[in-house]
Amino acid sequence: SHFIVSLSIISAVTFVLFIWWELQADHPIVNLRILKDRNLAIGALLLFLVGAVLYGTTSVLPMLMQTLLGWTATTAGFVMSPRGLGAILGSI
């Protein structure tokens, strides 16, 4: 979609501008300079990647079940529900 491509370009440009602005400010709102510490930067990157993989599989698996396996939305929901119940129990 042309709309999605346009918003993606706007998002990428504003992200670059945000990083530039925060690195130029004397008292930034988000202090990106702390990522000069290599251990912290690697830890933040790995945490981001784990979150992206967990969120990605949660959103892709039901679509896979419905399109490739031919399951109904109800069946895919029942298969995915233990994951949600585990998250609820883990947050208590």
BAFI-3210 file (N, C-alpha, C; in Angstrom, 3 decimals, decimal comma, padded with zeros to 6 digits):
// residues 92
n [1|2|3|4|5|6|7|8|9|10|11|12|13|14|15|16|17|18|19|20|21|22|23|24|25|26|27|28|29|30|31|32|33|34|35|36|37|38|39|40|41|42|43|44|45|46|47|48|49|50|51|52|53|54|55|56|57|58|59|60|61|62|63|64|65|66|67|68|69|70|71|72|73|74|75|76|77|78|79|80|81|82|83|84|85|86|87|88|89|90|91|92]
n.u [000,833|000,474|000,078|001,100|003,798|004,462|004,065|006,001|008,377|008,221|008,345|010,944|012,553|011,876|012,769|015,556|015,970|015,171|017,187|019,431|018,696|018,543|021,191|022,460|021,448|021,934|020,810|019,290|016,073|015,844|018,591|020,850|023,523|024,394|024,543|027,066|028,467|029,476|028,526|025,975|024,745|024,776|023,219|020,763|020,172|019,903|017,731|015,757|015,671|014,778|012,223|011,070|011,057|009,403|006,977|006,579|006,238|003,907|002,039|002,256|001,894|-000,978|-001,957|-000,506|-001,539|-004,180|-004,030|-002,110|-002,523|-005,228|-007,004|-009,765|-010,517|-011,295|-010,247|-007,491|-007,276|-007,863|-005,630|-003,612|-004,254|-003,138|-000,627|-001,292|-002,567|-000,403|001,130|-000,530|-000,571|002,135|002,438|001,366]
n.v [-001,186|002,214|004,102|002,866|002,620|005,329|006,214|004,640|005,696|008,310|007,702|006,573|008,784|010,657|009,225|009,219|011,986|012,357|010,934|012,454|014,954|014,361|013,671|016,097|017,819|019,577|018,799|016,120|014,541|011,771|010,123|009,220|008,896|007,177|004,750|004,422|002,808|-000,366|-002,845|-002,198|-001,314|-003,645|-005,311|-003,903|-004,079|-006,882|-007,361|-005,927|-007,456|-009,971|-009,258|-008,455|-010,875|-012,464|-011,010|-011,000|-013,750|-014,232|-012,776|-013,795|-016,590|-017,287|-016,424|-018,094|-020,579|-020,304|-019,740|-021,495|-023,997|-024,175|-023,864|-022,767|-019,474|-019,720|-022,220|-021,698|-019,716|-021,185|-022,853|-021,000|-019,976|-021,170|-019,938|-017,277|-017,595|-018,476|-016,149|-014,452|-015,733|-015,555|-012,855|-012,277]
n.w [000,000|-000,791|001,187|003,512|002,828|002,619|005,272|006,507|005,476|006,479|009,198|009,413|008,702|010,711|012,922|012,565|012,734|015,397|016,797|016,057|017,184|019,933|020,475|020,080|021,983|025,086|027,529|027,178|026,678|026,372|027,126|025,007|025,047|026,974|025,819|024,918|026,569|026,101|027,109|028,117|025,757|024,150|025,755|025,716|022,988|022,653|024,357|022,988|020,610|021,578|022,519|020,073|018,651|020,282|020,182|017,441|016,780|018,181|016,758|014,171|014,193|014,537|012,018|010,326|011,069|010,215|007,440|006,144|007,391|007,317|009,400|011,460|012,804|015,431|016,230|015,933|017,860|020,187|020,212|020,618|023,093|025,541|025,672|026,191|028,666|030,170|030,154|031,603|034,108|034,686|035,103|037,508]
ca.u [000,000|001,206|-000,068|002,032|005,147|004,643|004,235|007,296|009,421|008,105|008,819|012,402|013,148|011,711|013,626|016,905|015,952|015,111|018,520|020,285|018,276|018,899|022,643|022,898|020,911|022,751|020,074|018,291|015,005|016,323|020,046|021,389|024,966|024,707|024,780|028,495|028,893|029,216|027,704|024,603|024,239|024,511|022,068|019,554|019,900|019,406|016,388|014,895|015,502|013,921|010,857|010,583|010,784|008,220|005,798|006,412|005,643|002,535|001,154|002,354|001,421|-002,391|-002,126|000,021|-002,499|-005,397|-003,814|-001,422|-003,114|-006,657|-007,801|-010,637|-009,988|-011,574|-009,259|-006,202|-007,350|-007,734|-004,244|-002,770|-004,690|-002,216|000,428|-001,871|-002,783|000,921|001,523|-001,347|-000,068|003,476|002,407|000,787]
ca.v [000,000|003,477|004,744|002,230|003,005|006,745|006,304|004,036|006,679|009,386|007,158|006,440|010,122|011,256|008,499|009,755|013,332|012,203|010,565|013,633|015,973|013,941|013,706|017,487|018,566|019,578|018,015|015,403|013,811|010,388|010,250|008,142|008,803|006,054|003,560|004,295|001,633|-001,492|-003,858|-001,714|-001,277|-005,016|-005,786|-003,262|-004,659|-008,243|-007,265|-005,526|-008,591|-010,967|-008,747|-008,487|-012,267|-012,922|-010,342|-011,443|-015,084|-014,163|-012,245|-014,548|-017,959|-017,479|-016,294|-019,313|-021,655|-020,096|-019,756|-022,690|-025,214|-024,176|-023,871|-021,610|-018,520|-020,259|-023,265|-021,033|-019,054|-022,196|-023,321|-019,925|-019,551|-021,481|-018,922|-016,124|-017,945|-018,480|-014,747|-013,912|-016,306|-015,038|-011,448|-012,142]
ca.w [000,000|-000,873|002,495|004,451|002,414|002,986|006,725|006,856|005,155|007,473|010,465|009,356|008,707|012,040|013,859|012,388|013,310|016,853|017,285|015,894|018,148|021,291|020,631|020,050|023,122|026,298|028,521|026,382|027,373|026,336|027,049|024,185|025,261|027,865|024,997|024,640|027,339|025,201|027,767|028,153|024,385|023,716|026,529|025,203|021,672|022,828|024,921|021,882|019,701|022,226|022,487|018,702|018,289|021,015|019,631|016,054|016,728|018,676|015,722|012,926|014,332|014,179|010,568|009,733|011,319|009,436|005,989|005,668|007,926|007,030|010,623|011,676|013,778|016,770|016,513|016,126|019,166|021,234|020,238|021,151|024,426|026,651|025,720|026,887|030,070|030,806|030,348|032,702|035,359|034,925|035,502|038,866]
c.u [000,880|001,180|000,941|003,468|005,431|004,874|005,554|008,442|009,407|008,654|010,343|013,081|013,034|012,535|015,064|016,990|015,909|016,485|019,458|019,969|018,726|020,414|023,188|022,475|021,849|022,128|018,959|017,242|015,368|017,833|020,626|022,885|025,336|024,949|026,227|029,094|028,486|028,327|026,235|023,984|023,894|023,320|020,763|019,170|019,330|018,003|015,373|014,621|014,614|012,468|010,268|010,239|009,532|006,939|005,517|005,776|004,201|001,574|001,166|001,769|-000,074|-002,653|-001,623|-000,974|-003,730|-005,157|-003,189|-002,060|-004,618|-007,549|-008,700|-009,983|-010,195|-010,548|-007,882|-006,171|-007,221|-006,301|-003,330|-003,117|-003,765|-001,075|-000,073|-002,107|-001,456|001,404|000,746|-000,823|001,329|003,490|001,843|001,882]
c.v [001,254|004,210|004,177|002,602|004,448|006,891|005,683|004,998|007,821|008,922|007,052|007,802|010,755|010,526|009,009|011,163|013,294|011,882|011,758|014,684|015,600|013,949|015,130|018,266|018,476|018,721|017,252|014,724|012,336|010,464|009,044|007,962|007,650|004,768|003,463|003,137|000,390|-002,557|-003,452|-001,722|-002,679|-005,591|-005,200|-003,832|-006,063|-008,254|-006,857|-006,697|-009,675|-010,519|-008,788|-009,909|-012,772|-012,292|-010,814|-012,812|-015,084|-013,652|-013,076|-015,952|-018,132|-017,348|-017,532|-020,453|-021,521|-020,229|-021,060|-023,984|-025,294|-024,215|-022,644|-020,678|-019,025|-021,316|-022,653|-020,311|-020,027|-022,722|-022,272|-019,545|-019,986|-020,479|-017,681|-016,403|-017,984|-017,051|-014,121|-014,434|-015,788|-013,600|-011,248|-012,070]
c.w [000,000|000,480|003,495|004,108|002,819|004,485|007,182|006,586|006,154|008,819|010,490|009,424|010,091|013,098|013,778|012,972|014,825|017,419|017,188|016,950|019,567|021,504|020,634|021,294|024,327|027,393|027,808|027,251|027,462|026,122|026,305|024,378|026,188|027,083|024,518|025,427|026,545|025,830|027,794|026,756|023,886|024,461|026,035|023,836|021,789|023,416|023,861|020,942|020,293|022,208|021,090|018,275|019,001|020,464|018,212|015,960|017,225|017,605|014,447|013,046|014,036|012,676|009,849|009,887|010,443|007,938|005,513|006,157|007,680|008,258|010,679|012,700|015,204|017,149|016,752|017,474|020,311|021,339|020,854|022,587|025,560|026,773|026,465|028,355|030,827|031,074|031,494|034,033|035,693|035,392|036,906|039,892]
res [s|h|f|i|v|s|l|s|i|i|s|a|v|t|f|v|l|f|i|w|w|e|l|q|a|d|h|p|i|v|n|l|r|i|l|k|d|r|n|l|a|i|g|a|l|l|l|f|l|v|g|a|v|l|y|g|t|t|s|v|l|p|m|l|m|q|t|l|l|g|w|t|a|t|t|a|g|f|v|m|s|p|r|g|l|g|a|i|l|g|s|i]
***
